[in-house]
């Protein structure tokens, strides 16, 4: 059998079951989180299986816009993306789906007669029907095609699909929805209550990916740490995944590894930490652990279920149990009522935690959330200054974390022939060209 990269390349060049279908062009525009990215991959897979060819918006017969509504700024970007799709092609059908449409369907439906607003739950069926109804004149077989009901959540067979952008790190959506109600966020309204996929389905999908040569699989969810399939929690799921894929590689290859997309601090269990420590890197010793603020007062007003001290203690325990761990985070600056003292608390906690990267978000009012109604909004120039300072700190901390890893070997996923991403999520230049999609040992 050929190497991992060759198998991936071959799969990409041979769309699944597409020979019997007519050709049409499509473009999937993705906005927002990693869960959206996995769902967009599902749309692309479904359309490719039915004869579709990825194209630029201007050349597409069909444009799918998978929207985000987490903040007011995200909402603006979503509307701009839909208008751009309409302007890019005067003939394309534009399908708008995702979180923004769950909150404000009418706005998008009113943009053009060419816009079809479709809920995420109905998107797969709609796209399959669009192919059957629009393209069937070229091939009567299309009308008989059944929609892949599980295309957004998994593989119906042990087959593999590579996204058209060539990504080698493939995501699996294992959870959706959220039972929390942070005061700045509307995702729990758009996505609904937390739900979890069957562990058996997740394992089957991971096995298919590993057999196809994928060497890094990312587990994603809106609130991933709340995963619960009849008592099987995230640690249990990860344990099953590691066992099921341990031997699915060639003698000269390394087994696939798993990366956690993002996990809330309150959901990091002792069992999970123990597994992270014992998995020898097959469960990447890197966690994206959202902080949002280092002020306990602000965290309370955000309705976050932990305080600054609890977060600090968790980080210290993680570093004690898993010394190799890298931690990245999200922080919102300029939340309503955030004082200079609150912000300084955030800076101090970020420094103490030693994050390798901080994703900094100036607070953006999201209509329909409690925080948006508060009268004590922080001035834009203050938010901008705080964001700039925190981004500068992020760069400093990243350099410190990278420096601490100098001389220590790590496995890295080859993203391009000359670049790779380490287990600790640092990008490295490769001394020699390597096979895209493979894991190679590097030293920072």
N, C-alpha and C positions, 0 to 999 in steps of 0.2 A: 504494500500500500504506500502511496505517496505521502509526503509530509503534510502537516497541518495547513500551512499556507496554500499549498497546491490544492488541497481538498476544498478550502474556502473559495479559492479562485474559480475552481470548476463549478461549484454550486452556484456562484454568482452569475456565471455565464450560461447556466442551464436552468431557466425559470421553471418552477414546478408546474407540470401538467398544462403548460401554456400552448402546446403545439396545436391543439384542437380549436383554439379560440382565435378570433381575428385580432389584429393589432390596433391599439389605440394608445394615445399618449396621456400621461397624467403627471401631476406634480403635487406632492404632499408638503404643505408648509406647517412646520411645527413651532409652537410657542410654548414657553413655560418649562415645567419640571421634568424630571427624569421619567416619571410615570407617563406623561404625555408623549415623551420620546418613544417609549416602548409601544404605546398605543398607535402612534403614527407608523412605527415599523409594521404593526399589524395591518394597517390600512394598505401600506405599500405591498406587503406580502400578498394580501387578498387580490389586489389589482394586478400584480405581476402574474399570479397563477392564472388569471383570466385573460392573459394576452397583453396586458398593459406594459408600456415602455416608459420609464421615468424620463421626464423632459423638463425644460425650463418653463416657467409660467407662460411666457409668450407663445410657446409652441404646444401647449397642453390642450387636450380635449376636455379634460377634467382637472379641476384644482380643488384639493381638500385642505381647508385651513383648520387645524386643531388648536383651539383657542385657550387662553389663560385669562383669569380674572382675579388673581390673588391680591393685586393692588390696583389703585386708580391708574397708575402708570402702565401696568400690564394691560388694563382695559383699553387705554389709548393705543397701545401698540397693536392690540388685536383689531381694533377698527381700522387702523392704518393698513394692516396686512390684508384685510378683506378688500378694502378699496384698491390696494395695489394689485391684487389678483384680478379684479374686475377691469382695471385699466390695462393690465398687461396683455390680456386677450379679450377680444370683442366677441369671441364665439364660445369660450369655455363655460361649461357648467361649474359653478362655484359652490361647493358643499362646505358649510360652516358647522362645526361641531365642537364639543368640548365644554369646559366649565363656563365660559362667558355666555354661551347660549342657554345654559340652564338658569341663568340669572336674568338675562335680558334678551329673550328670543325676538321680540318685536323689532328692536333696533336693527338687527342684522337682516331680518326678513324684509325690512323696508328699504334696504340699500339698492336692490335691483331685482328685477324679475328673474334674473339668472342665478340668484342666490337661493339655495335650498338649506334651510336650517334643520339639522338633524340631531337628535339627542345621541349621546355617546352609546347608550344601550342599543340604539337602533341603527347605528352607523354601518356596521358590517352588512346587515341585511340590505340597507339602502344602496350601498355601493355595489353589491352583487346584483341587485335588481337593475341598477342603472346600466351596468354592463349588458345584462340580458335584454333590456328593452331598447337601448340605444344602439347597440352593435349587432343585434341578432340578425339583421338583414344580410350581414356578411357571412354568417355561419349559423344554421339552425341549431347546432349543438349547444349554443350558448344558452338558449332558453331552457334547456334541460339541466343546466348547471345548478347545483345546490350551494347556497352560501356556506362558507366555512364558519359555522357558528362560534367556533372557539378561536378564530383567528386573532382576536385581541388578547386572548388569555393563554394560548398555548398551541402546540402542534397537534393536529389530528393524527398524524403519522410520524414515524421517526425520520423526518425530513428537516432540511436546514435552509434557512433563508438569510442572505446577507443584504443589509440595507444598501441602497444605491450609492450612498456617500462613502462606502468602503470601510465603515467602522469595524474594528476587530473586537471591541469589547461589547458584548451583547447583553441586553437586559431582559429579565423575566419579571413581569408584574405578578406579585404574589398577594397583594392586598390593595384594597381601595376604600375610600371614605375615611371619616374621622369623627370620633365621639367627643373631641375637645371643641372648645368654642373660644379661641383666643380673640380678644376684642378688636384686633386689627385685621382679622382674617375672615373671608367669606367662603373659603373652600369647603368647610363642613356643610354649608348650605348647598353649594353646587354639586358636591360629590355624595352627600348623604351619609348615613351611619356607616361605621366601619364594617367591612366584610373581608373574608379571607378565602382564597382559593383552596381547593382540595390539595393536601400535601402530595397525594398520589399524582395529581396532574402536574404539579410543579416539578416533582422528581422526574416524571416522564419527559417533560420538556428539557430539563437539564441534561438528561441522558442523551437525548437526541442531539443537543448542541455539542456535548462532549464527543460523541461518536463522529460528528461532522468535523471535528478538529478545532472547535473553539476552546481557547485556553483561559479566557477570563469571562465569567458570567456575573452580572451585577443583579442583585435582588433589589427590586424597587417596590414602593407602595406609598400611598399618601401618608399613612401613619404606620410604617413598616413594623415598628416594635410592638404594635398591638396585635400582630398576627396570632390567630388562634383557630386552628382547625380541629374542633372537638377535643381540645386539651393539648394538641400539638402546638407548642409555641415556637417562636423564632429560633431559639436554640435547638429545639428538637428537629425542626425543619432543616437547619444547617447541618446537623449531625447526619441526618438521612441523606442529604445531598452529597456530603463528603464521602460517605460509604458507597453510595450508588455509582459514583463516578471515579472512584479510586483507581480502577484498573482499565479505564477506557482510553488508553493511549498506546502508541507504538513503543517498542522497546527502547528506541532512541529519543523518545519524547518525554516531557514532564506531564503529570496529570493536570487537569484544569484546576483553576482556583476560583474562589467566589469572593465577591466584594459586596459589602453592605452599602446600599445607596445613601441612606440617611436614617438615623435612629434618634428618637427623642430621649433626653437624659433619663426621664423617669421609667423608660422601658428597657434600660440596660440591666439585665438580671445577673446575679452572681453565676448562674449556670452558663449564660452566654459568655461572660468574661472568662470563665474557666475553659470553655471550648476555644475561644480566641487564643488563649495562652498555649493550648495543647495542640493546635491544628498545624503547627509548623509552617505557617504561611499560606496554607491552602485556603484558609479563611483570612483574607488580607488583614494584616494588623494596621489597619487604617480605618478610622470611624469619622463620619461627618456627624457632629454632635451639636445641633443648633443651640446657641446660648440666647440670642436675641437681645439680652441686656445683662450687664453686670451689677445692676442696681436691684436689690430685693424689692424696693418700693415700686419700681417700674415693672418688674416681673409680676407683682401682684395685680397691678392695673392692666397688664396684658392678659391676665387670667392664665399665666403659665403655672403649671402645678409643681414648682420647685422654687427655691430661693437661691441666692448667689452662693451661700455657704454650702448648700447641698450639691450644687454643681461643682464647686471647687473640690469637695471631698470625693465626688465620683471620679474626677480627673486624676486626683492623686492616687486613688485606688487602682484605676486603670494603668497608670504608669508603674505602679509597684508590681502589679500582677503581670503586665505585658510591657516590659521595658522597651521593646522595639516600636511600640505603637506611635503612629502619627495621628494627630487630631486636627480636623478642619471644622469650621463653624460658620454660622450665619449670625450677624448682628444687625439690628435695626437701630439707626441713630435718629434722634429728633422725634421720638414718640411723644405724643401730646403730654405736656407737663414735665418732660425730661429737663432737669436742671443741670447746671454746670457740674454740680457735685455728683449727680447721677451718672453723667457721662464719664467723669473721672473714675468713678467706681468701675465702670465698664472697661476703661483702659487698663486699670490696675489688674482686674481679674483676667483680662486677655493676656497681659504680660505674664501673669503667674501661671496660666494654663499652658503657655508656650505653643500656641496653635501654629501649624505649618502654613495655614492659609485662612484668612478671614474674608468671607463674602459679605461686603458691606452694603446695606440697603438704607438709603435715606427714607424715612417714613413717608409713605404715600397714602393719602386719604382714600379709603375705599367706601363709596356710598353703600349704606346698608349695614355698616358695622358700628358698634358702640363708640370706638375710638374716633371715628369720623365726625361724630356729633359733639365732641368735647370742645369747649371754648378756648382751651389753653394750648392751641396749636403752636408749634415751634416755628419761628420765622425761617424762610427758605435759606437765607444766607447763613444762619446758625447751623442748620442741618448740613449745608454744603461744607462748611468749615470742619465740622465734626467728622463727616464722612472722609474728607481728605486726610485728616490726622489719623484716622483709624486705618485707612488704606496704606499710609506710610508705615504705620506700626506693623501691618500685615506683611509688608515687604521685609521689614527688619526681622520679624520672627521667622519668616520663611528661610531667610539666609542663615539664621542661627540653627534651625532644625536641619537644614541641608548640611551645614558645617559639622554638626554632631554625627552625621552619618558617613562622613568621608572615610574611605578605607574599609568600609563594611560592605561585604557582598550582599546584593539583593537580586531577586528575580524581577525582570522587567518585561512587560508586554510590548512587543515590537509593533508600533503604530504605522511607521513608514520605514523604508529600508535603513534609514540612518537615525531614527528617533524612537525612543521607547519610554514607557511610563513604569516606574518602579512600584513595588508593593506599597511603599510609603507615599505614593502619588506624586513623586517628583519626576519631571521630564529630564531625560538624559540624551546626550548625543552619543551615538554608537561609534566605536573605533573602526568597525568594518560593517559593510552592509549585511543585514540579516533578514531572514524570512519573515515577512509581514504576518502577524498573527501568532507567532511563536513566542515562547518564554525563553529568555536568555539571562545568564548571570552577568551582572554589571557591578561596578564599584564606583560610587560617587566620588 
